[in-house]
C-alpha cells in the first residue's frame, strides 16, 4: 500500500495525469454511491462500498474520514469540507442534495459532470 500511495502521489505532480486520475476516481465514486443510495443502502454502507471502487488512495482516505465524521452525526457535505482533494463543486452539490433529499440524483449528475 505504501508503494502504491507513493506512485500515486508522484503521478499527481503531472498536471494532465493528475486531472485524469482524480476525475476518473470521482466518477467511479459518484456513480457507485448514487446507485447504492438510490437502491436504499444506508449512507455509511454506501460510502464504505463506494470507497472500495475508487482506486485512488487519496480519495479513499477522504471518504474514510468522511465516513467517520458522518458516523458521529455530521452531514456528508460538511464531512468532505476538510478534504482538499474533493472539489468544491462536489461539496456544494452534496449540500444541495442534502437539503432537497435527492442525494442519488445529485451525485449521479456529479458523475456525469466529471
Secondary structure, DSSP 4 states (H G I P E B T S, - for coil): -HHHHHHHHHHTTSHHHHHHHHHHHHHHHHHHHHHHHHTT--HHHHHHHHHHHH--HHHHHHHHHHHHHHHTT--HHHHHTT-TTS-HHHHHHHHHHHHHT-HHHHHHHHHHH-
